[in-house]
Amino acid sequence: MSAIAVSRVTETAEGAPRRGRRRVGRSGPVAIVLQILLFVVYGIPILWIVLTSFKDSADVIGTQASFVFTPTLDAYVRAFQGQDLWPALEQSLVISASTTALVLLVAIPCAYALARVGGRMVTIALALLIVLQMMPQTATVIPLFQVFGTWGLLDSTVGVILADTALLVPFAVVLLRPFFRAVPIALEESASIDGAGIVRRFLSIVLPVARNGVATTATLVFLICWGEFLYAINFLLSPGTYPLSALLAQQVSAFGIDWPALMALSVLTSLPILILFTATYRLLREGLTVGAVK
């Protein structure tokens, strides 16, 4: 009987990998189809933007094939020689960096408190944060415009930073909370026994352990701020103070659209984000999976 049992166990052990391999084989075509679909949805528009930036206006509106044209750098030359690109780039950096710092300053302690405190009030607070994220951004433009007009913050970079901060704090709190919940409470209890206060425990233990989550949140907030358009175009009244996202809209006028210039600016605007995403891809991939596997 023991020999038969061993034989059955051996067959089961040998059969399990084969069954596992068959499952992987079935998921292969599905993954390939999804990759092709994602490339069609995202890759082709990006390719079209890049190709259009190397065309002149005649090639854009011409009847010839989109892939057959004589490349030119005129749109990029005009973009670099223009007087609006570099001030807009500086404005985008200031708004994105300042908003990211301010959002983290507010969201980190809030997320830590919601991670360590339990009860019905925490559930209500999380529900309110989710509701705030569901509110359309357009619904807040007029109230904020009136408030900033009263405070003298219209046509001011500070006003845009405060508006972006109010928009992104709920998102950052909800995103940061799982990272703080993943920090073992035993670490804080051990430090408390040694005499460390709550501020020291947070700064010396909790924050270093959750640094990947903080960095992930900071990266996502920066990316969102870089492309934010609605607040910038409404609260900055002088075109000379526009960030890159609002500068793109100036390529569309009542006399038509300068498609090569618009696409060249789009490529130049995307380059800093592409560099940041490439540098932090591994961090984003690991950080966004927190809580996915228990």
N, C-alpha and C positions, 0 to 999 in steps of 0.2 A: 504493500500500500504506500509505503514511503517513497518507493521509486516512482510510482505513478504520480504521486503528488508533486515530486520534484520535477517530473517531466511536464506536468501541467503548468507549474510555475514558470519553467523555462520557456514553454511555448507562449505563455501570456507575456512574459518579459520581452520575448523576441517579436511578438505581434504588436505590442504597444507602440514601438517606434515606427513600425510600418503604417499603423493606423494614423499616427501623428503626422507622418510624412504625407499621407494621402490628404489629410486635412489642409496641410500647408499648400499642397499642389492645387487643391480646389480654390484656395483663396488667391492664388497667383493671377489668374486672368481677371478677377475682379479688381485687384490692385492695379493691374496694368490699365484697365479701362478707366478707373478713377484718375490715374495719373494723366492719361490722354485727355480726359474731360477737363481737368484742372488746367492743363497746358492750353487747351483751346479757349477756356474762359479767361485766363489771366495772361498767358504767354503771348497770344496773337495780338491783343490790344497793345501790350508793351512793345512788341516788335513793330507794330504800325506807328507808334509814337516815335520810336527811334529812327525809323526810316523816313518819316515825314520831316524830322528835324534836319535831315541832310538834303532836302529838296528845296527848290525855289517855288514861288507861288504858282508859276505856270504848270509845273509838274503836278502840283497838288490838285488843281482843278482840271487837269488835262484828261483826255480819254484813254491815254495809253495805260499799260499795265502798271500796277503800283510798284512792282519789283524791278521795273526796267526804267532807269533814269540815270542822269549824270549827277553824282554826288557833289554837293557844295557845302562849304562851311560858312556861308554868308549869314545864316541865322545865328550861329554861335558867335561870329565876329561882331554882329550888331548887339548881341546880348552882353558881351564883355566890354564893348565900347560904350554902352549906354551908361547913363548916370544913376540909374535906379537899381541895378542889380546888387551892388555891394552894400548900399544902405539897407536894402531889403533883407539881404543875408544877415547883416549885423542885427537887425531888428528881430528876425526869426530866432537867432541864437539867444538874444537877451530874453525874449518872451518865453521860449521853450525852457531854458535853463532856470530862469527865475520861477516859473510856474512849477517846474518839477521839484525844486527845493522847497517851495512853500507848501505844495501838496504833501510831500513827505513829512514836513514839520508838523502838519495837522493830522495826517492819516496814521502815522506810526503809533502815537500814544492812543488814539481812538481804537485802532485795530487791536492793540495789545490789551486794552481794557475789555473789549468785547470778547477776546479770546480767553481771558482769565475769570471773567465774571459770568455766572450762569443765572438762569431764571427767566421769567416771562418777559421782563423788560428788555433783555438782550434780543429775544425773538422779535419783539415789536420794533426795536431799533434797526435790526437787520432788514425787516420788512420795509421800513421807511426808507432805508438806503436804496433798496431795490426799486421802490416806487420813484424815488428821485432820479434814478438812472433811466427810468421809462419815460420821464417827462421830455417832450420834444424841446430841442434847443431853441427853436424859433419862438416858443411860448415865453421864454425868459428875456428876449431881446428888448421889448418895449419897457417892461418894469426896470430892467437894469439900466436902460438908456435914461429913464427918468431919475433913477437914484444917482447915477454917475453925473448927470447934469446938475443935480442939487449939490453934489460933493465937489464939483469942479474937476472931474476926472475924465470928461470927454476929450477926445483927441490926445489922450495920454497913454503911454505904454503901461503905466501902473493900473489903469482901468482894465485893460485887456488881460493883464496878469491876474487881477482879482477875479474877473469873470471866468477865465479858464480854470482857476483854482477852485471856485465854487462848483464848476461843472465836473471836475475830475476827482474831488475829494471822496464822494461816495464810491466811485469805482475803485479807488486806491484802497479804501478801508475794507471793502468786500474782498479784494484780491489779497490783501496782507493778512487778514485774520487767519486763514488756514496755516500760514507759515508760523505764526506765533503759537497756534494750537499744537503744532508739531514739536515745539520745544518741550522736553520733559519737565514737569513741574518739580520733579525730584531735584533737579539742578538748582532751582531757586530755593527749595527748602534747605538744601545743604549749605548754600551761601547764607541763608537767613540764620541758621544755627551758628555759623561763624561770625555773626554780627553784622552782616551787610544789610544796608537799608534797601528799600524798594528801588530807589533811583540807581544805586550802585549795582544791584542785581540786574536791573534792566540794561544798563549801559555795558556792564562787564560780562554778562552771561547771555541774556536773551538776545540782544541785538547782534552780537557776533555770530551766534548760532543761526539766526534768521537772516544773515546778510545776503544770501542768495535771493531770498524772497524780496528783500528791499531793493536789491539791484535790478531784479526782474520788473518790479513795479515801476521803478524810476525809468527804466528803458521804455516801457510801454507808455507811460505818461509823456515822456519826451517825444515819442513818435506821434502821439495824438496831437500834442501841442504844435508840432512842426507843421502839420497839415490843417490845423484849425483855420477856418475861413470866415464863418458867420460873424463872430464877435469882432474880428479884426476889421472887416469891411464896414461894420456899423459903428463901432466905437472910435475908430481912427478916422477923423474927418479930412485930414490932409493926405493926399496920395503920396507925398514924399515920405510919410512915416509908415507906409504899408509894409508888412512882411512879405515873404516870397509867395505865400498862398494867395494873398490879395493882389500881388503884382501880376499874377497870371491872368486875373480877370480883366486887367487893363488892356490885354491884347485883343479883347473883344470890344468893338466900338460900333457906332451907328453907321460907319462907312464900310464895315466888313470885318473879317477875322483874318489876322496875319497868322495863318496856320504854321508855317515853318518857325516863326518866332515863338509862338505859343508852345510848340512841341520842344523846341530847344530849351526854353525856360523850364519846361516840365522835366526834362532830362537832368538839367543842372540842379533843379530843386530836389530831385530824388537821389542824387549822388551822396550827399551827407547821410541820408537815412539808410541807403544801401550799405555804406561803410559801417555805420553803427550797428545795423542788423547783422552783418557778417561777423563783426567783432564779438557780438553778444549772442550769437545763435545758440551755442551750446548752453549758455546760462538760461536763455529763454526756454529752450527745450526741456531742461531739467526742472526749472522753476514752475512752469505751467502744469506739470504733471503731479504736483504736490496734492495729495488727497485723492488722486485717481485710483491708486492701489492702496488698500488698507493692509 
